[in-house]
Amino acid sequence: MGKGYARLSAQDGSYLAFEAAGSHAHITAVAVFEMGPLLAGSGGLDIERIRRHVESRLPLLPHYRQRIAFTPVQRHPIWVDDPRFDLRYHVRHTGLPQPGGDADLKELTSRISSQPLDRDKPRWEIWFVEGLSGDRFAAVAKVHHSLVDGVSGVNVLMSLLSPTVDDVLEPAARWKPQAPPGLLDFLKDGVTEGAGFGASALRTASGVLSSPRKTFDDVARGAMSAWETLAGGLTRPAETPINQPIGSQRRVDWVSLDLGQVRDVRKRLDGSLNDVVLTIVTGAVRSLLQKRKVPLRGLDYRVTVPVDVRTGPVDPGVANKVSAWFLSLPVAERNPKRRFEKISAETRRLKKAKAEDGVDLFLRFADWSGSSMLPSGFVNLVGMLRPYNLIVSNIHGPAFPLYLLGARLNAFYPHLPLFKNQGLAVAAMSYLDKLNVGLIGDWDLMHDLADFKGHIEESVEALWVAAGGAPPASMP
């Protein structure tokens, strides 16, 4: 930390390199609200009141008035205050032709998600959308991955919204941007960081000498986790029609599932909620590939599952603290219950092996060493190997209602970025009694994204019946 700037963590900074490889590295989220007290006298949305509210909450989000710069020698990415910060640029107002339906909102979200964020400004936007049918409005948020992951995204949501219906507008604190650092600041902090690196190394060496057995066990566990990650990351997945070079345009869709039904399946089959989500996605991918005439026998369809590795509360200064599992989805398996059993067995094995520690160990070493080359080298290696076909994220969201200045949040749909040769991503997040699943695809590769949404719904019902639930009337 130096005066006027803060360094990005290795993982936060890695998403800048991912974006340079040809992907929009922003997360998109759609929140749907009841209009409630935010109806202005003109009959539209009271956007100025919303802007004042967002401004009052920015002190809780320290990097949202900062842009990304780079140190002069080592080219570390850093946060610096944006002296030209303009809230009106980031909090935008638009509308749908009334009465706008969900299909219109999805089309607008697709266009918003397809545009990259301005790299010379703080990397976030929120589009407030009026004109939705049923006295509703929406907020479409677009936030760079260097600012947020799934868990910290919930923290951002809680910072902007309230668990009470109270619509009191808090006054915004005065903010004055700090001057950008000069060369002497970087030189001084370079010496400080070098001293910190040496002190950290001495502490580590002291720990080895004082408790060699514990150190050996820790190293052994770390080596096993690193090998698990390396073995998974070096395995090339199958080539499929949706794992081809992607363009810049996106399609967006979403579906809300009954969270009670999903939890009941988990209890009946004795697994985790994440196992259920992965099994649902497996069934949907199977149907999609079958319609695309892809042979499923022997197909190694690999998925990356983000795993939160925080051991304490969310640090607002570090957006990403996540590792990953690599596993194969049994898309060739016809029986939904057998698919669940295979996935559950594999996730239990990964938990026992602490496979998530491998990526976390690498990133902690990158932060400890201060190297800017390690994260970029890791990004280049991932881009070259392409060790997965699909990313599936599952986040535990609030189980209580949230409000924006008294307007109730009805639904929240997260959407992941797409990386190299990845034409589809799936993100699930619970809220109240629903499991909201956000789907995003490359415009050309996923022309049938709406069909995939239907496959998700079909897969839920098939798994429910296989678990012993009563079949719905619509199901043969």
Salt bridges, closest charged atoms under 4 A:
GLU19 OE1 - ARG119 NE 3.97
GLU19 OE1 - ARG123 NH1 3.36
GLU19 OE1 - HIS144 NE2 3.10
GLU48 OE2 - ARG51 NH1 2.83
GLU48 OE2 - ARG88 NH1 2.94
ASP102 OD1 - ARG136 NH2 3.45
GLU107 OE2 - ARG111 NH1 3.53
ASP118 OD2 - LYS121 NZ 3.51
GLU125 OE2 - ARG92 NH2 3.57
GLU125 OE1 - LYS142 NZ 3.52
GLU130 OE1 - HIS93 NE2 2.77
ASP149 OD2 - ARG310 NH2 3.18
GLU193 OE1 - ARG7 NH1 2.76
ASP217 OD1 - ARG213 NE 3.69
ASP218 OD2 - LYS214 NZ 2.96
ASP218 OD1 - ARG221 NH2 2.43
GLU228 OE2 - ARG349 NH2 2.95
GLU239 OE2 - ARG236 NH2 3.81
GLU239 OE2 - ARG386 NH2 3.91
ASP253 OD1 - LYS106 NZ 2.70
ASP264 OD2 - ARG268 NE 2.64
ASP308 OD1 - ARG310 NH1 2.58
GLU333 OE1 - LYS342 NZ 3.13
GLU341 OE1 - ARG338 NE 3.96
GLU346 OE2 - ARG349 NH2 2.82
ASP360 OD2 - ARG364 NE 3.11
ASP442 OD1 - ARG250 NH1 3.80
ASP448 OD1 - ARG292 NH2 2.83
GLU458 OE1 - HIS455 ND1 3.41
